[in-house]
């Protein structure tokens, strides 16, 4: 259908002779002019309660005059209403022939059934859930686990953690080799509590194991603390997903194979949080003071006056007054 003088006119029509998809391109594409918008109604072989179903094609080539584009846009809804919206199964719009060809129509159908695009956070969550399968793991193998994926722990990293457990080291930092998918040793530099903030990279995720030495209630304690540092969204989605997914399996392996007792697991996004007070309160949280129940005040002392009658006299009894 064309609109040469602000009136919709029939430009061409043809009767079907075979299946709709076999004739589609030979019927539709010759009707498309490079500078002339038009509407095309193409009948499918399927039916609904009202009759045959149709494809409504709105053709508006890029190089057509602006006035014609506006006229066609203004009459689109009217044409669909007059034709009968119940007959139209799909509506496609095109500015180049590939948009409204048979392959373009099939791409349109695929896009309608495809899931909506995910945000970065949703994609990260989806990837983590895909890894949630259960299998046995050890430090030398790469496996998926119930809680994530375990990459092989390199031998020097495993030995450093063993030395930490035996109190030969007081700090071990691990990093994930994203290309080779292994967990590598990053640092074993001697670290005091005051040095911890400087050990946290500002542009990359890391795992930290720290031997926290401190007094508590008259005792001297040496507690292994696990710190997972992830500096917000400055890391890639893949890096965030892998560090998050490898964290729990790594701890499970160390607890099982080294019998390492990790007193506290902490997640941070920057090193400024790691003060001595913060660590102490994380390991020894203050108990909330007991809240004393409200004491009901005593009644007035002394003579209260005559007692009120609180029970009526039983049958055969005489009422008495105090």
C-alpha positions as CSV (number, residue, x, y, z in Angstrom):
1,X,0.0,0.0,0.0
2,X,1.3,3.4,-1.0
3,X,0.2,7.0,-0.1
4,X,1.0,9.2,-3.1
5,X,-1.6,12.0,-2.4
6,X,-2.2,11.6,1.3
7,X,-4.5,8.7,0.6
8,X,-3.8,5.0,1.1
9,X,-4.0,3.1,-2.3
10,X,-3.5,-0.5,-3.2
11,X,-0.1,-0.8,-4.9
12,X,0.0,-4.5,-5.7
13,X,-1.4,-7.9,-4.6
14,X,-0.8,-11.5,-5.4
15,X,-2.4,-14.8,-4.6
16,X,-0.4,-17.5,-2.7
17,X,0.5,-20.7,-4.6
18,X,2.7,-22.5,-2.1
19,X,3.9,-22.3,1.5
20,X,4.2,-18.7,2.9
21,X,8.0,-18.9,3.6
22,X,8.8,-20.2,0.1
23,X,7.2,-17.2,-1.5
24,X,8.0,-14.5,1.0
25,X,11.1,-13.0,-0.5
26,X,9.8,-13.2,-4.1
27,X,6.6,-11.5,-3.1
28,X,7.8,-8.8,-0.6
29,X,11.3,-7.7,-1.8
30,X,10.3,-6.5,-5.3
31,X,7.7,-4.2,-3.7
32,X,10.3,-2.3,-1.8
33,X,11.3,1.0,-3.4
34,X,14.5,2.8,-2.3
35,X,12.9,6.2,-1.6
36,X,9.2,5.3,-1.2
37,X,7.7,4.2,2.2
38,X,4.9,1.6,2.0
39,X,2.9,-0.8,4.1
40,X,2.8,-4.5,3.2
41,X,0.4,-7.1,4.6
42,X,1.7,-10.6,4.1
43,X,-0.6,-13.6,4.8
44,X,0.7,-16.6,6.8
45,X,-0.6,-20.1,6.5
46,X,-1.6,-20.2,10.2
47,X,-5.1,-19.2,11.4
48,X,-6.6,-17.8,14.6
49,X,-10.2,-17.5,15.7
50,X,-10.8,-14.7,13.2
51,X,-9.1,-16.2,10.2
52,X,-5.7,-16.2,8.5
53,X,-2.9,-14.5,10.4
54,X,-0.9,-11.7,8.7
55,X,2.5,-10.0,9.0
56,X,2.3,-6.2,9.0
57,X,5.4,-4.7,7.4
58,X,6.1,-1.0,7.8
59,X,8.7,0.0,5.1
60,X,10.4,3.4,5.6
61,X,13.8,3.6,3.8
62,X,16.4,6.0,5.1
63,X,16.5,8.1,2.0
64,X,12.8,8.7,1.6
65,X,11.6,12.3,2.1
66,X,10.9,13.4,5.7
67,X,7.3,14.4,4.9
68,X,6.5,11.0,3.6
69,X,8.0,9.3,6.6
70,X,5.8,11.5,8.8
71,X,2.6,10.8,6.8
72,X,3.2,7.0,7.0
73,X,4.0,7.2,10.7
74,X,0.7,9.1,11.3
75,X,-1.5,6.6,9.4
76,X,0.1,3.4,10.7
77,X,-2.3,2.9,13.7
78,X,-5.3,3.8,11.5
79,X,-4.5,1.2,8.9
80,X,-4.0,-1.5,11.5
81,X,-7.3,-0.6,13.1
82,X,-9.2,-0.6,9.8
83,X,-7.6,-3.9,8.7
84,X,-8.3,-5.5,12.0
85,X,-5.6,-5.8,14.7
86,X,-6.8,-9.3,15.6
87,X,-5.5,-10.6,12.2
88,X,-2.0,-9.2,12.6
89,X,0.3,-11.8,14.3
90,X,3.6,-9.8,14.0
91,X,4.6,-6.3,13.1
92,X,8.0,-5.5,11.7
93,X,9.6,-2.2,10.8
94,X,12.5,-1.8,8.3
95,X,14.7,0.8,6.7
96,X,16.8,-1.6,4.7
97,X,15.7,-4.7,2.8
98,X,17.5,-7.0,5.1
99,X,15.3,-5.9,8.0
100,X,12.1,-7.1,6.3
101,X,13.4,-10.1,4.3
102,X,12.6,-13.6,5.3
103,X,15.9,-13.9,7.3
104,X,15.2,-10.5,8.9
105,X,11.8,-11.7,9.9
106,X,13.2,-14.9,11.4
107,X,15.8,-12.8,13.3
108,X,12.9,-10.8,14.6
109,X,11.1,-13.9,15.9
110,X,14.3,-15.1,17.6
111,X,14.7,-11.7,19.3
112,X,11.1,-11.9,20.6
113,X,11.8,-15.2,22.4
114,X,15.3,-14.4,23.6
115,X,15.7,-13.4,27.3
116,X,16.1,-9.8,28.2
117,X,19.7,-8.6,28.4
118,X,21.3,-8.9,31.9
119,X,22.9,-6.2,33.9
120,X,26.5,-6.7,35.0
121,X,25.5,-7.8,38.4
122,X,22.9,-10.3,37.0
123,X,25.4,-11.7,34.6
124,X,27.9,-12.2,37.4
125,X,25.2,-14.0,39.5
126,X,24.2,-16.2,36.6
127,X,27.8,-17.3,36.0
128,X,28.2,-18.1,39.7
129,X,25.1,-20.2,39.7
130,X,26.3,-22.1,36.6
131,X,29.2,-23.2,38.6
132,X,27.1,-24.6,41.5
133,X,27.7,-28.4,41.0
134,X,29.1,-30.8,43.5
135,X,32.3,-32.8,43.1
136,X,35.4,-33.8,45.1
137,X,38.3,-31.4,45.0
138,X,42.0,-31.1,46.1
139,X,44.8,-28.6,45.8
140,X,46.2,-30.0,42.5
141,X,43.0,-30.1,40.4
142,X,40.5,-27.7,38.9
143,X,37.0,-28.7,39.8
144,X,33.5,-27.2,40.2
145,X,32.0,-27.5,43.6
146,X,28.7,-26.9,45.3
147,X,29.7,-23.4,46.2
148,X,31.9,-22.5,43.2
149,X,35.0,-23.5,41.3
150,X,38.4,-24.5,42.7
151,X,41.5,-23.7,40.7
152,X,44.7,-25.6,41.3
153,X,46.7,-24.2,44.2
154,X,50.3,-23.8,43.2
155,X,52.8,-25.8,45.4
156,X,54.7,-22.7,46.7
157,X,51.3,-21.2,47.7
158,X,50.3,-24.4,49.5
159,X,53.7,-24.5,51.3
160,X,53.4,-20.9,52.3
161,X,50.0,-21.6,53.9
162,X,51.5,-24.6,55.7
163,X,54.2,-22.4,57.1
164,X,51.6,-19.9,58.2
165,X,49.7,-22.6,60.0
166,X,53.0,-23.8,61.7
167,X,53.7,-20.1,62.7
168,X,56.7,-19.8,60.5
169,X,55.1,-17.0,58.5
170,X,52.5,-14.4,59.7
171,X,51.2,-13.3,56.3
172,X,50.4,-14.9,53.0
173,X,48.7,-13.2,50.0
174,X,47.3,-15.2,47.1
175,X,46.1,-14.1,43.6
176,X,44.3,-15.9,40.8
177,X,46.1,-16.2,37.5
178,X,43.0,-15.4,35.3
179,X,44.7,-16.7,32.1
180,X,46.0,-20.0,33.4
181,X,43.2,-20.4,36.0
182,X,45.5,-21.2,38.9
183,X,45.8,-19.8,42.5
184,X,49.4,-18.4,42.9
185,X,51.5,-17.1,45.7
186,X,51.7,-13.3,45.7
187,X,53.5,-12.3,48.9
188,X,54.8,-13.6,52.2
189,X,56.3,-10.3,53.5
190,X,56.3,-10.0,57.3
191,X,53.3,-7.9,58.3
192,X,52.2,-6.2,61.5
193,X,48.6,-5.2,62.1
194,X,49.5,-1.6,61.3
195,X,50.9,-2.7,57.9
196,X,47.8,-4.5,56.7
197,X,46.1,-1.5,54.9
198,X,49.2,-1.2,52.7
199,X,49.0,-4.8,51.7
200,X,45.6,-4.4,50.1
201,X,45.8,-3.6,46.3
202,X,43.5,-0.8,45.1
203,X,43.0,-2.2,41.6
204,X,42.9,-6.0,42.0
205,X,41.3,-8.6,44.2
206,X,43.4,-10.8,46.5
207,X,43.1,-13.4,49.2
208,X,45.0,-12.6,52.5
209,X,45.8,-15.0,55.4
210,X,47.0,-13.1,58.5
211,X,48.3,-14.4,61.8
212,X,46.7,-11.9,64.2
213,X,48.6,-11.8,67.5
214,X,46.8,-10.0,70.3
215,X,46.0,-10.2,74.0
216,X,42.4,-10.9,75.1
217,X,41.1,-11.1,78.6
218,X,44.5,-11.9,80.1
219,X,45.4,-14.4,77.4
220,X,47.8,-14.2,74.4
221,X,46.1,-15.4,71.2
222,X,47.4,-16.1,67.7
223,X,44.4,-16.3,65.4
224,X,44.4,-16.9,61.6
225,X,42.2,-14.4,59.8
226,X,41.1,-14.8,56.2
227,X,40.6,-11.5,54.3
228,X,39.0,-11.3,50.9
229,X,39.7,-7.9,49.3
230,X,37.7,-6.8,46.2
231,X,38.1,-3.1,45.3
232,X,34.5,-2.5,44.0
233,X,33.8,-2.4,40.3
234,X,37.3,-1.4,39.2
235,X,37.8,-5.1,38.5
236,X,36.4,-6.9,35.5
237,X,33.2,-9.0,35.8
238,X,35.2,-12.2,35.2
239,X,37.7,-11.3,37.9
240,X,35.0,-10.6,40.5
241,X,33.1,-13.8,39.5
242,X,36.2,-16.0,39.8
243,X,37.4,-14.6,43.1
244,X,34.0,-14.9,44.6
245,X,33.5,-18.4,43.2
246,X,36.9,-19.7,44.3
247,X,36.8,-18.3,47.9
248,X,34.8,-21.0,49.7
249,X,36.4,-24.0,48.0
250,X,39.8,-22.7,48.8
251,X,39.0,-22.4,52.5
252,X,37.4,-25.8,52.5
253,X,40.6,-27.4,51.0
254,X,42.8,-25.7,53.6
255,X,40.6,-26.7,56.5
256,X,40.5,-30.3,55.3
257,X,44.1,-30.9,54.1
258,X,46.0,-28.6,56.4
259,X,43.6,-28.7,59.4
260,X,43.9,-24.9,59.4
261,X,41.6,-23.2,61.8
262,X,40.5,-19.9,60.4
263,X,39.0,-17.9,63.2
264,X,37.4,-15.1,61.2
265,X,36.5,-14.5,57.5
266,X,36.4,-10.9,56.4
267,X,35.4,-9.2,53.2
268,X,36.5,-5.6,52.4
269,X,36.7,-3.3,49.5
270,X,39.7,-1.2,50.7
271,X,42.5,-1.5,53.2
272,X,41.5,1.6,55.2
273,X,39.1,-0.6,57.2
274,X,41.8,-2.8,58.6
275,X,42.6,-1.1,61.8
276,X,43.6,-2.8,65.0
277,X,40.3,-1.9,66.6
278,X,38.4,-3.3,63.6
279,X,40.2,-6.7,63.7
280,X,39.8,-7.0,67.4
281,X,36.0,-6.2,67.3
282,X,35.5,-8.6,64.4
283,X,37.1,-11.5,66.4
284,X,35.8,-10.5,69.8
285,X,32.5,-8.7,69.2
286,X,31.1,-6.9,72.2
287,X,28.1,-8.5,73.8
288,X,25.1,-6.3,74.1
289,X,24.6,-5.2,77.7
290,X,21.7,-6.9,79.5
291,X,18.7,-4.7,79.5
292,X,17.1,-4.6,82.9
293,X,13.4,-5.2,82.9
294,X,11.1,-2.4,83.9
295,X,10.4,-2.6,87.6
296,X,6.8,-2.2,88.5
297,X,6.5,0.5,91.2
298,X,5.1,-0.6,94.6
299,X,1.7,0.5,95.6
300,X,1.1,3.1,98.3
301,X,1.8,2.1,101.8
302,X,-0.4,2.6,104.8
303,X,-4.2,2.4,105.1
304,X,-5.9,2.0,101.8
305,X,-9.5,2.6,102.9
306,X,-12.4,0.2,103.1
307,X,-12.1,-3.0,101.0
308,X,-14.4,-3.1,98.1
309,X,-16.9,-5.9,97.7
310,X,-15.3,-8.2,95.2
311,X,-17.8,-11.1,95.4
312,X,-21.5,-11.1,95.8
313,X,-23.0,-13.2,98.7
314,X,-23.8,-16.8,97.9
315,X,-27.3,-18.1,98.4
316,X,-28.2,-18.2,102.1
317,X,-25.4,-15.8,103.0
318,X,-25.9,-12.3,104.3
319,X,-23.9,-9.5,102.7
320,X,-21.4,-8.0,105.1
321,X,-19.6,-4.8,105.1
322,X,-16.1,-4.1,106.4
